[in-house]
Amino acid sequence: AEDIGAGLASWSTASAGASTGSREGSEARRSREDAKFFSKERLMLIAVTALWLVAGLAMYTSGEVVRDNQGRSLSVVQALYLISQIVTTTGYGDITPKSDLGMLWSTIYILFSAVMFSGIIMEVTDAVVGHQQSQLDNALLQVLDQNDDIHGAVASQSFFQRYSGLIMAAMFYFAVAFCWTVFFMFYCDVEADVCEGLDAIEAFYFAIVSICSIGFGDITPRTSGGKIFSSIFGVIGIVTYVNLVGAISDTMLKAKKNSSYLALMTEHELDVADRSQDGKVDLYEFTRYILTHFKLVSGDVFDDIKLNFEELDVDNSGELDSSDLKALFSQGDAQRRRA
């Protein structure tokens, strides 16, 4: 533990000196990431999404796949309304395929949509993972950089500054819900002489059920304008809902990160952190204890890292150097010759 601790000590000293430079380079890294946003893969995904939408509109308005309750071909508005239900997985059930051809096409279209949106989810997940990794890196710096006044910085922030991401996400989400509620309370189609006519509770219930992608189907739009509105705001609502969930997770992660600091250690905590049971806690043991105690990293990860280090440390010196690398290459050559 002492050898590994010494290595971590030298590493933490170097990282502390480099932390300022890494923070100064964050803006440059962010600019490079923005430049990579419209990559070849993402442009291809946008093109496929456009083709998918055109194909859906063409088939669902052809009259051969799905018809409305009066047996007529779907209008563009109705087709877009149906596609939006597939996208948001809402499924009100007011427009559904009845024929074998309609069921076969819808099955293929839904499965293709799942594959296509898996790519979109992958891109979103990649962005989220990158953001979470950034949060973890910040937490590691806060644990190891003893020159940073963590609690002072957090305490100096106002409530809005501390929870601005969560507050803004909630505002966008409930703004969409409010617009949805007002629309379905007061909108009327003058030409068709039909109004949505929901009361406040019904309209708000319809909004939350729709933008949370539940879609019980007990309330559905009655007018063409309502179908257009729900097609557009259904997608926007899902985005704000996912953003709100992400903001809640991010707030919880920040709270955990800001709590990853010990002003004092009890005898029990010292004993738990002392992995080598030598009565002392070195930097490696302290780092492991902090990260596992606050659930930033699991103990299995540290065990795997230590095992990997021991496998590479051929001469058991507690350090990795060129002699270890040469020994590893020699072992690999010997194994290949025996094979």
Backbone hydrogen bonds in HBPLUS format (Angstrom, degrees):
<---DONOR---> <-ACCEPTOR-->    atom                        ^
c    i                          cat <-CA-CA->   ^        H-A-AA   ^      H-
h    n   atom  resd res      DA  || num        DHA   H-A  angle D-A-AA Bond
n    s   type  num  typ     dist DA aas  dist angle  dist       angle   num
A0005-GLY N   A0001-ALA O   2.72 MM   4  5.79 153.3  1.79 143.5 152.6     1
A0006-ALA N   A0002-GLU O   2.83 MM   4  5.99 151.1  1.92 143.0 150.2     2
A0007-GLY N   A0003-ASP O   3.04 MM   4  6.32 154.6  2.11 143.6 150.3     3
A0008-LEU N   A0004-ILE O   2.89 MM   4  6.22 155.1  1.95 149.4 156.4     4
A0009-ALA N   A0005-GLY O   2.81 MM   4  6.03 148.9  1.90 145.9 155.3     5
A0010-SER N   A0006-ALA O   3.05 MM   4  6.36 161.8  2.08 151.3 153.8     6
A0011-TRP N   A0007-GLY O   2.96 MM   4  6.16 152.5  2.03 142.5 151.2     7
A0012-SER N   A0008-LEU O   2.74 MM   4  5.92 158.8  1.78 151.8 156.8     8
A0013-THR N   A0009-ALA O   3.04 MM   4  6.27 152.5  2.12 145.7 152.7     9
A0014-ALA N   A0010-SER O   3.10 MM   4  6.32 158.6  2.14 144.0 149.3    10
A0015-SER N   A0011-TRP O   2.80 MM   4  6.05 159.3  1.84 151.3 157.9    11
A0016-ALA N   A0012-SER O   2.85 MM   4  5.95 148.5  1.95 142.1 150.0    12
A0017-GLY N   A0013-THR O   3.21 MM   4  6.47 154.1  2.28 141.3 147.3    13
A0018-ALA N   A0014-ALA O   2.93 MM   4  6.20 139.4  2.10 140.8 153.1    14
A0019-SER N   A0015-SER O   2.75 MM   4  5.73 118.3  2.13 139.7 154.6    15
A0022-SER N   A0018-ALA O   2.84 MM   4  6.13 152.5  1.92 153.3 162.2    16
A0023-ARG N   A0019-SER O   2.89 MM   4  6.12 152.9  1.96 147.7 154.6    17
A0024-GLU N   A0020-THR O   2.92 MM   4  6.18 153.6  1.99 146.4 154.1    18
A0025-GLY N   A0021-GLY O   2.97 MM   4  6.18 136.5  2.17 137.8 149.4    19
A0026-SER N   A0023-ARG O   3.14 MM   3  5.14 159.0  2.19 101.2 107.7    20
A0029-ARG N   A0025-GLY O   2.99 MM   4  6.28 156.9  2.05 150.7 157.2    21
A0030-ARG N   A0026-SER O   2.86 MM   4  6.08 153.7  1.92 147.3 154.8    22
A0031-SER N   A0027-GLU O   2.97 MM   4  6.24 150.8  2.06 145.4 152.9    23
A0032-ARG N   A0028-ALA O   3.07 MM   4  6.39 152.5  2.15 145.1 152.1    24
A0033-GLU N   A0029-ARG O   2.92 MM   4  6.19 153.7  1.99 147.4 155.1    25
A0034-ASP N   A0030-ARG O   2.92 MM   4  6.18 151.5  2.00 146.7 154.1    26
A0035-ALA N   A0031-SER O   3.01 MM   4  6.25 150.3  2.10 142.0 150.1    27
A0036-LYS N   A0032-ARG O   3.10 MM   4  6.36 135.6  2.31 139.4 150.7    28
A0036-LYS N   A0033-GLU O   3.16 MM   3  5.08 129.4  2.43  91.8 105.1    29
A0037-PHE N   A0034-ASP O   3.11 MM   3  5.18 161.6  2.15 104.7 110.2    30
A0043-LEU N   A0039-SER O   2.96 MM   4  6.20 159.2  2.00 154.0 159.7    31
A0044-MET N   A0040-LYS O   2.98 MM   4  6.16 153.4  2.06 144.1 151.5    32
A0045-LEU N   A0041-GLU O   2.94 MM   4  6.19 148.2  2.04 140.7 149.7    33
A0046-ILE N   A0042-ARG O   2.93 MM   4  6.21 151.2  2.02 146.2 153.4    34
A0047-ALA N   A0043-LEU O   2.99 MM   4  6.26 157.0  2.05 146.3 152.3    35
A0048-VAL N   A0044-MET O   2.95 MM   4  6.18 161.0  1.98 151.0 155.9    36
A0049-THR N   A0045-LEU O   2.95 MM   4  6.08 153.3  2.02 142.8 150.5    37
A0050-ALA N   A0046-ILE O   3.01 MM   4  6.28 152.2  2.09 146.6 153.3    38
A0051-LEU N   A0047-ALA O   3.03 MM   4  6.33 161.8  2.06 150.6 155.2    39
A0052-TRP N   A0048-VAL O   2.84 MM   4  6.02 154.9  1.90 147.8 155.4    40
A0053-LEU N   A0049-THR O   2.99 MM   4  6.22 152.4  2.07 145.1 151.7    41
A0054-VAL N   A0050-ALA O   2.99 MM   4  6.26 163.5  2.02 153.1 157.1    42
A0055-ALA N   A0051-LEU O   2.90 MM   4  6.05 164.5  1.93 151.7 156.2    43
A0056-GLY N   A0052-TRP O   3.03 MM   4  6.15 155.2  2.09 142.1 149.0    44
A0057-LEU N   A0053-LEU O   2.98 MM   4  6.22 162.6  2.01 152.3 156.3    45
A0058-ALA N   A0054-VAL O   2.92 MM   4  6.09 161.0  1.96 151.4 156.8    46
A0059-MET N   A0055-ALA O   3.03 MM   4  6.16 164.9  2.05 150.4 153.8    47
A0060-TYR N   A0056-GLY O   2.92 MM   4  5.93 166.0  1.94 151.4 156.1    48
A0061-THR N   A0057-LEU O   3.11 MM   4  5.98 131.7  2.35 137.8 146.9    49
A0062-SER N   A0059-MET O   3.26 MM   3  5.19 157.5  2.31 100.1 106.8    50
A0068-ASP N   A0072-ARG O   2.92 MM   4  5.52 157.9  1.97 153.4 158.0    51
A0071-GLY N   A0068-ASP O   2.96 MM   3  5.26 163.1  1.99 115.5 118.8    52
A0079-ALA N   A0075-SER O   2.85 MM   4  6.09 161.3  1.89 154.0 159.4    53
A0080-LEU N   A0076-VAL O   2.85 MM   4  6.00 162.1  1.88 149.9 154.9    54
A0081-TYR N   A0077-VAL O   2.89 MM   4  6.04 150.4  1.98 143.4 152.4    55
A0082-LEU N   A0078-GLN O   2.88 MM   4  6.17 151.1  1.96 145.8 153.1    56
A0083-ILE N   A0079-ALA O   2.89 MM   4  6.15 161.7  1.92 152.2 157.1    57
A0084-SER N   A0080-LEU O   2.92 MM   4  6.07 153.7  1.99 145.0 152.0    58
A0085-GLN N   A0081-TYR O   3.28 MM   4  6.55 141.2  2.44 136.2 145.3    59
A0085-GLN N   A0082-LEU O   3.13 MM   3  5.21 125.8  2.43  95.7 109.4    60
A0086-ILE N   A0082-LEU O   3.17 MM   4  6.60 145.6  2.30 142.5 151.9    61
A0086-ILE N   A0083-ILE O   3.03 MM   3  5.01 118.5  2.42  93.9 109.5    62
A0087-VAL N   A0083-ILE O   2.88 MM   4  6.20 157.3  1.93 153.3 159.8    63
A0088-THR N   A0084-SER O   2.92 MM   4  6.04 167.9  1.94 147.6 150.7    64
A0089-THR N   A0085-GLN O   2.84 MM   4  5.45 110.0  2.34 129.4 143.9    65
A0090-THR N   A0085-GLN O   3.05 MM   5  4.97 131.9  2.29 131.2 141.2    66
A0103-MET N   A0099-SER O   2.94 MM   4  6.21 158.6  1.99 148.9 154.4    67
A0104-LEU N   A0100-ASP O   2.86 MM   4  6.05 157.6  1.91 149.2 155.7    68
A0105-TRP N   A0101-LEU O   2.86 MM   4  6.04 170.2  1.87 154.1 156.8    69
A0106-SER N   A0102-GLY O   2.93 MM   4  5.97 163.4  1.96 145.5 150.9    70
A0107-THR N   A0103-MET O   2.90 MM   4  5.98 150.5  1.99 140.9 149.1    71
A0108-ILE N   A0104-LEU O   3.04 MM   4  6.31 165.5  2.06 152.1 155.1    72
A0109-TYR N   A0105-TRP O   2.79 MM   4  5.97 161.9  1.82 153.7 159.8    73
A0110-ILE N   A0106-SER O   2.81 MM   4  5.87 159.1  1.86 146.6 151.9    74
A0111-LEU N   A0107-THR O   3.01 MM   4  6.17 163.8  2.03 148.5 153.2    75
A0112-PHE N   A0108-ILE O   2.89 MM   4  6.06 160.9  1.93 149.7 155.3    76
A0113-SER N   A0109-TYR O   2.87 MM   4  5.99 149.1  1.96 139.0 148.4    77
A0114-ALA N   A0110-ILE O   2.89 MM   4  6.21 145.1  2.01 143.9 153.3    78
A0115-VAL N   A0111-LEU O   3.10 MM   4  6.48 153.6  2.17 146.8 152.8    79
A0116-MET N   A0112-PHE O   2.85 MM   4  6.11 167.3  1.86 155.2 158.9    80
A0117-PHE N   A0113-SER O   2.78 MM   4  5.86 167.8  1.80 151.6 155.5    81
A0118-SER N   A0114-ALA O   2.95 MM   4  5.96 125.2  2.26 131.7 145.2    82
A0118-SER N   A0115-VAL O   3.22 MM   3  5.08 133.5  2.45  90.8 103.7    83
A0119-GLY N   A0116-MET O   3.04 MM   3  5.42 129.4  2.31 103.0 114.8    84
A0120-ILE N   A0116-MET O   3.36 MM   4  6.85 148.1  2.47 137.2 145.7    85
A0121-ILE N   A0117-PHE O   2.81 MM   4  5.99 162.9  1.84 145.4 150.1    86
A0122-MET N   A0118-SER O   2.80 MM   4  5.98 147.6  1.91 141.0 150.4    87
A0123-GLU N   A0119-GLY O   3.06 MM   4  6.34 153.6  2.13 144.1 149.9    88
A0124-VAL N   A0120-ILE O   2.96 MM   4  6.30 161.6  1.99 152.5 157.6    89
A0125-THR N   A0121-ILE O   2.70 MM   4  5.86 161.4  1.74 151.4 157.4    90
A0126-ASP N   A0122-MET O   2.84 MM   4  6.00 153.3  1.91 144.9 152.1    91
A0127-ALA N   A0123-GLU O   3.09 MM   4  6.39 152.5  2.17 144.0 150.6    92
A0128-VAL N   A0124-VAL O   2.88 MM   4  6.20 156.3  1.93 150.1 157.4    93
A0129-VAL N   A0125-THR O   2.74 MM   4  5.94 167.0  1.75 157.8 160.8    94
A0130-GLY N   A0126-ASP O   2.99 MM   4  6.10 156.4  2.05 140.4 147.2    95
A0131-HIS N   A0127-ALA O   2.95 MM   4  6.20 150.0  2.04 141.5 150.0    96
A0132-GLN N   A0128-VAL O   2.79 MM   4  6.09 157.8  1.84 153.3 159.8    97
A0133-GLN N   A0129-VAL O   2.80 MM   4  6.00 153.4  1.87 148.3 155.8    98
A0134-SER N   A0130-GLY O   3.01 MM   4  6.24 148.8  2.11 139.2 147.4    99
A0135-GLN N   A0131-HIS O   2.98 MM   4  6.34 150.3  2.07 144.8 153.0   100
A0136-LEU N   A0132-GLN O   2.89 MM   4  6.21 154.2  1.96 147.8 154.7   101
A0137-ASP N   A0133-GLN O   2.85 MM   4  6.10 155.7  1.91 148.6 155.3   102
A0138-ASN N   A0134-SER O   3.00 MM   4  6.25 155.2  2.06 145.4 151.8   103
A0139-ALA N   A0135-GLN O   2.96 MM   4  6.27 149.2  2.06 143.0 151.9   104
A0140-LEU N   A0136-LEU O   2.89 MM   4  6.21 154.5  1.96 151.0 157.5   105
A0141-LEU N   A0137-ASP O   2.97 MM   4  6.27 158.6  2.02 148.9 154.5   106
A0142-GLN N   A0138-ASN O   2.96 MM   4  6.19 149.5  2.05 143.8 152.2   107
A0143-VAL N   A0139-ALA O   2.99 MM   4  6.27 146.0  2.11 144.2 153.2   108
A0144-LEU N   A0140-LEU O   2.97 MM   4  6.18 163.4  2.00 154.7 158.5   109
A0145-ASP N   A0141-LEU O   2.75 MM   4  5.44 151.2  1.84 143.2 150.8   110
A0148-ASP N   A0145-ASP O   3.46 MM   3  6.06 170.5  2.47 113.9 116.6   111
A0153-ALA N   A0149-ASP O   3.18 MM   4  6.35 156.1  2.24 146.7 152.5   112
A0154-VAL N   A0150-ILE O   3.09 MM   4  6.39 162.5  2.12 155.1 159.9   113
A0155-ALA N   A0151-HIS O   2.89 MM   4  5.92 163.2  1.91 147.9 153.1   114
A0156-SER N   A0152-GLY O   3.08 MM   4  6.13 141.7  2.24 139.2 147.8   115
A0157-GLN N   A0154-VAL O   3.19 MM   3  5.54 156.3  2.25 108.4 115.4   116
A0162-ARG N   A0158-SER O   2.95 MM   4  6.15 156.9  2.01 151.6 157.8   117
A0163-TYR N   A0159-PHE O   3.03 MM   4  6.21 150.5  2.12 147.4 154.8   118
A0167-ILE N   A0163-TYR O   2.92 MM   4  6.08 162.5  1.95 157.0 162.6   119
A0168-MET N   A0164-SER O   2.90 MM   4  6.01 168.2  1.91 154.7 157.4   120
A0169-ALA N   A0165-GLY O   3.04 MM   4  6.15 159.3  2.09 143.8 149.9   121
A0170-ALA N   A0166-LEU O   2.96 MM   4  6.12 159.1  2.01 148.0 153.5   122
A0171-MET N   A0167-ILE O   2.91 MM   4  6.12 151.7  1.99 146.1 154.5   123
A0172-PHE N   A0168-MET O   2.99 MM   4  6.25 161.3  2.02 153.0 156.5   124
A0173-TYR N   A0169-ALA O   3.04 MM   4  6.21 162.0  2.08 146.6 151.9   125
A0174-PHE N   A0170-ALA O   2.95 MM   4  6.10 173.3  1.96 153.4 155.1   126
A0175-ALA N   A0171-MET O   2.86 MM   4  5.86 135.3  2.06 139.4 152.0   127
A0176-VAL N   A0172-PHE O   3.11 MM   4  6.36 156.4  2.17 147.4 151.5   128
A0177-ALA N   A0173-TYR O   3.08 MM   4  6.41 159.4  2.12 145.1 151.3   129
A0178-PHE N   A0174-PHE O   2.81 MM   4  5.86 148.0  1.92 135.9 144.4   130
A0179-CYS N   A0175-ALA O   2.95 MM   4  6.21 163.9  1.98 149.4 153.0   131
A0180-TRP N   A0176-VAL O   2.93 MM   4  6.11 161.0  1.97 151.0 156.6   132
A0181-THR N   A0177-ALA O   2.92 MM   4  6.09 157.9  1.97 143.7 149.9   133
A0182-VAL N   A0178-PHE O   2.93 MM   4  6.18 170.0  1.94 158.9 160.2   134
A0183-PHE N   A0179-CYS O   2.95 MM   4  6.03 163.2  1.98 148.7 153.9   135
A0184-PHE N   A0180-TRP O   3.11 MM   4  6.29 174.3  2.12 155.4 156.1   136
A0185-MET N   A0182-VAL O   3.23 MM   3  5.14 146.3  2.35  96.3 106.2   137
A0186-PHE N   A0182-VAL O   3.13 MM   4  6.28 152.2  2.21 152.6 157.7   138
A0187-TYR N   A0183-PHE O   2.83 MM   4  5.40 155.6  1.89 159.2 160.8   139
A0198-LEU N   A0184-PHE O   3.05 MM  14  5.92 160.5  2.09 159.6 155.3   140
A0196-GLU N   A0187-TYR O   3.01 MM   9  5.91 167.6  2.03 162.5 164.4   141
A0189-ASP N   A0194-VAL O   2.66 MM   5  5.25 171.4  1.67 169.5 166.6   142
A0193-ASP N   A0189-ASP O   2.76 MM   4  5.62 116.3  2.16 140.3 158.5   143
A0194-VAL N   A0189-ASP O   3.15 MM   5  5.25 151.5  2.23 138.2 144.2   144
A0203-ALA N   A0199-ASP O   2.86 MM   4  5.99 166.4  1.88 161.8 166.1   145
A0204-PHE N   A0200-ALA O   2.97 MM   4  6.08 163.3  2.00 148.2 152.9   146
A0205-TYR N   A0201-ILE O   2.90 MM   4  5.98 159.2  1.94 148.3 154.9   147
A0206-PHE N   A0202-GLU O   2.83 MM   4  6.01 157.5  1.88 147.8 154.1   148
A0207-ALA N   A0203-ALA O   2.92 MM   4  6.15 149.9  2.01 142.8 151.2   149
A0208-ILE N   A0204-PHE O   3.01 MM   4  6.30 168.7  2.03 156.5 157.0   150
A0209-VAL N   A0205-TYR O   2.96 MM   4  6.07 168.2  1.98 154.3 158.1   151
A0210-SER N   A0206-PHE O   3.03 MM   4  6.00 148.7  2.13 139.5 147.6   152
A0211-ILE N   A0207-ALA O   2.91 MM   4  6.08 179.5  1.91 163.2 163.0   153
A0212-CYS N   A0208-ILE O   3.09 MM   4  5.88 130.0  2.35 138.8 148.3   154
A0214-ILE N   A0209-VAL O   2.94 MM   5  5.24 159.2  1.98 171.7 174.0   155
A0215-GLY N   A0209-VAL O   3.21 MM   6  5.57 159.7  2.26 119.5 125.7   156
A0213-SER N   A0210-SER O   2.97 MM   3  5.21 156.8  2.03 111.9 115.2   157
A0227-LYS N   A0223-THR O   3.03 MM   4  6.38 147.4  2.14 143.1 151.6   158
A0228-ILE N   A0224-SER O   2.97 MM   4  6.30 158.9  2.02 151.1 156.4   159
A0229-PHE N   A0225-GLY O   2.89 MM   4  6.04 165.3  1.91 148.1 152.7   160
A0230-SER N   A0226-GLY O   2.91 MM   4  6.03 167.9  1.93 147.0 150.4   161
A0231-SER N   A0227-LYS O   2.93 MM   4  6.02 143.9  2.07 140.3 150.3   162
A0232-ILE N   A0228-ILE O   3.10 MM   4  6.38 157.2  2.15 153.0 157.4   163
A0233-PHE N   A0229-PHE O   2.77 MM   4  5.84 163.3  1.80 166.8 167.3   164
A0234-GLY N   A0230-SER O   2.79 MM   4  5.07 130.9  2.04 119.6 131.0   165
A0236-ILE N   A0232-ILE O   3.14 MM   4  6.46 168.1  2.15 149.6 153.2   166
A0237-GLY N   A0233-PHE O   2.70 MM   4  5.60 153.1  1.77 135.7 144.2   167
A0238-ILE N   A0234-GLY O   3.05 MM   4  6.24 152.4  2.12 140.4 146.9   168
A0239-VAL N   A0235-VAL O   3.10 MM   4  6.40 157.6  2.15 149.0 154.7   169
A0240-THR N   A0236-ILE O   2.98 MM   4  6.34 158.7  2.02 151.8 157.3   170
A0241-TYR N   A0237-GLY O   2.85 MM   4  6.04 147.8  1.95 145.7 155.4   171
A0242-VAL N   A0238-ILE O   2.90 MM   4  6.15 165.3  1.92 153.9 156.7   172
A0243-ASN N   A0239-VAL O   2.89 MM   4  6.06 155.9  1.94 145.7 153.4   173
A0244-LEU N   A0240-THR O   2.87 MM   4  6.02 146.3  1.99 138.3 147.0   174
A0245-VAL N   A0241-TYR O   2.97 MM   4  6.31 160.7  2.01 152.2 156.7   175
A0246-GLY N   A0242-VAL O   2.92 MM   4  6.17 158.9  1.97 148.7 154.7   176
A0247-ALA N   A0243-ASN O   2.86 MM   4  6.07 148.9  1.96 142.5 151.4   177
A0248-ILE N   A0244-LEU O   2.93 MM   4  6.21 153.3  2.00 150.1 156.7   178
A0249-SER N   A0245-VAL O   3.03 MM   4  6.32 162.1  2.07 148.9 153.5   179
A0250-ASP N   A0246-GLY O   2.83 MM   4  6.02 155.7  1.89 146.5 153.9   180
A0251-THR N   A0247-ALA O   2.88 MM   4  6.04 154.1  1.95 144.9 151.4   181
A0252-MET N   A0248-ILE O   3.01 MM   4  6.27 159.2  2.05 149.3 154.7   182
A0253-LEU N   A0249-SER O   2.90 MM   4  6.13 152.2  1.98 145.6 153.8   183
A0254-LYS N   A0250-ASP O   2.90 MM   4  6.13 155.2  1.96 146.7 153.2   184
A0255-ALA N   A0251-THR O   2.95 MM   4  6.18 153.9  2.02 145.5 152.7   185
A0256-LYS N   A0252-MET O   2.99 MM   4  6.24 153.1  2.06 143.3 150.5   186
A0257-LYS N   A0253-LEU O   2.80 MM   4  6.03 152.7  1.88 145.7 154.2   187
A0258-ASN N   A0254-LYS O   2.81 MM   4  6.01 162.3  1.84 152.8 156.5   188
A0259-SER N   A0255-ALA O   3.17 MM   4  6.27 125.9  2.48 132.0 144.7   189
A0259-SER N   A0256-LYS O   3.21 MM   3  5.14 137.5  2.40  92.9 104.8   190
A0260-SER N   A0257-LYS O   3.11 MM   3  5.29 161.4  2.15 107.0 112.5   191
A0261-TYR N   A0259-SER O   2.78 MM   2  5.52 140.3  1.94 103.8  92.3   192
A0270-LEU N   A0266-THR O   2.90 MM   4  6.15 155.3  1.96 149.1 156.4   193
A0271-ASP N   A0267-GLU O   2.95 MM   4  6.16 151.1  2.04 143.8 151.4   194
A0272-VAL N   A0268-HIS O   2.91 MM   4  6.23 154.5  1.98 150.2 157.4   195
A0273-ALA N   A0269-GLU O   2.92 MM   4  6.08 158.2  1.97 148.0 153.8   196
A0274-ASP N   A0270-LEU O   3.07 MM   4  6.13 133.9  2.29 137.8 149.1   197
A0275-ARG N   A0273-ALA O   2.89 MM   2  5.75 120.4  2.25 115.1  98.4   198
A0277-GLN N   A0274-ASP O   3.23 MM   3  5.24 151.1  2.32  99.9 108.5   199
A0286-PHE N   A0282-ASP O   2.88 MM   4  6.10 160.2  1.92 156.1 162.6   200
A0287-THR N   A0283-LEU O   2.82 MM   4  5.92 163.2  1.85 149.9 154.6   201
A0288-ARG N   A0284-TYR O   2.93 MM   4  6.11 162.5  1.96 150.4 155.4   202
A0289-TYR N   A0285-GLU O   2.92 MM   4  6.06 158.1  1.97 143.2 149.6   203
A0290-ILE N   A0286-PHE O   2.93 MM   4  6.16 166.5  1.95 155.1 157.8   204
A0291-LEU N   A0287-THR O   3.05 MM   4  6.16 175.2  2.05 154.7 156.2   205
A0292-THR N   A0288-ARG O   2.98 MM   4  6.01 156.5  2.04 148.5 155.0   206
A0293-HIS N   A0289-TYR O   2.73 MM   4  5.61 153.6  1.80 145.9 154.7   207
A0294-PHE N   A0290-ILE O   3.06 MM   4  6.12 161.1  2.10 149.3 152.8   208
A0296-LEU N   A0291-LEU O   2.75 MM   5  4.96 145.5  1.87 155.0 163.4   209
A0297-VAL N   A0291-LEU O   3.10 MM   6  5.36 157.9  2.15 125.7 125.6   210
A0295-LYS N   A0292-THR O   3.13 MM   3  4.75 156.4  2.18  95.6 101.7   211
A0301-VAL N   A0298-SER O   3.16 MM   3  5.54 134.4  2.38 104.6 115.1   212
A0303-ASP N   A0299-GLY O   2.97 MM   4  6.29 155.6  2.03 149.4 157.0   213
A0304-ASP N   A0300-ASP O   2.88 MM   4  6.11 155.7  1.94 147.8 153.8   214
A0305-ILE N   A0301-VAL O   2.94 MM   4  6.20 155.2  2.00 147.6 154.8   215
A0306-LYS N   A0302-PHE O   2.87 MM   4  6.08 163.3  1.90 151.7 156.1   216
A0307-LEU N   A0303-ASP O   2.91 MM   4  6.07 159.3  1.96 146.6 152.6   217
A0308-ASN N   A0304-ASP O   2.89 MM   4  6.04 158.3  1.93 146.0 152.1   218
A0309-PHE N   A0305-ILE O   2.91 MM   4  6.16 154.9  1.97 147.3 154.3   219
A0310-GLU N   A0306-LYS O   2.93 MM   4  6.20 160.4  1.97 150.5 155.4   220
A0311-GLU N   A0307-LEU O   2.94 MM   4  6.18 146.5  2.06 146.2 155.4   221
A0312-LEU N   A0308-ASN O   3.09 MM   4  6.35 148.9  2.19 144.5 152.2   222
A0313-ASP N   A0309-PHE O   2.87 MM   4  6.06 139.1  2.04 146.4 158.8   223
A0314-VAL N   A0312-LEU O   2.95 MM   2  5.60 126.7  2.24 109.4  93.7   224
A0316-ASN N   A0313-ASP O   3.14 MM   3  5.32 161.6  2.18 108.9 113.9   225
A0324-ASP N   A0321-ASP O   3.09 MM   3  5.54 129.7  2.36 107.9 119.7   226
A0325-LEU N   A0321-ASP O   3.34 MM   4  6.78 155.5  2.40 146.7 153.3   227
A0326-LYS N   A0322-SER O   2.92 MM   4  6.20 159.8  1.97 152.0 157.2   228
A0327-ALA N   A0323-SER O   3.00 MM   4  6.14 155.7  2.06 141.7 148.4   229
A0328-LEU N   A0324-ASP O   2.92 MM   4  6.17 152.2  2.00 147.1 154.8   230
A0329-PHE N   A0325-LEU O   2.97 MM   4  6.25 159.3  2.01 150.7 155.7   231
A0330-SER N   A0326-LYS O   2.92 MM   4  6.13 153.8  1.98 145.4 153.1   232
A0331-GLN N   A0327-ALA O   2.93 MM   4  6.16 155.2  1.99 146.1 152.5   233
A0332-GLY N   A0328-LEU O   2.95 MM   4  6.20 153.5  2.02 146.1 153.5   234
A0333-ASP N   A0329-PHE O   2.92 MM   4  6.19 157.5  1.97 150.2 155.5   235
A0334-ALA N   A0330-SER O   2.99 MM   4  6.19 158.4  2.03 147.9 153.8   236
A0335-GLN N   A0331-GLN O   3.01 MM   4  6.22 155.5  2.07 145.9 152.3   237
A0336-ARG N   A0332-GLY O   3.00 MM   4  6.23 153.0  2.08 145.9 153.2   238
A0337-ARG N   A0333-ASP O   2.98 MM   4  6.21 152.9  2.05 147.7 154.8   239
A0338-ARG N   A0334-ALA O   3.02 MM   4  6.28 154.8  2.09 146.1 152.8   240
A0339-ALA N   A0335-GLN O   2.97 MM   4  6.16 145.1  2.09 140.0 149.8   241
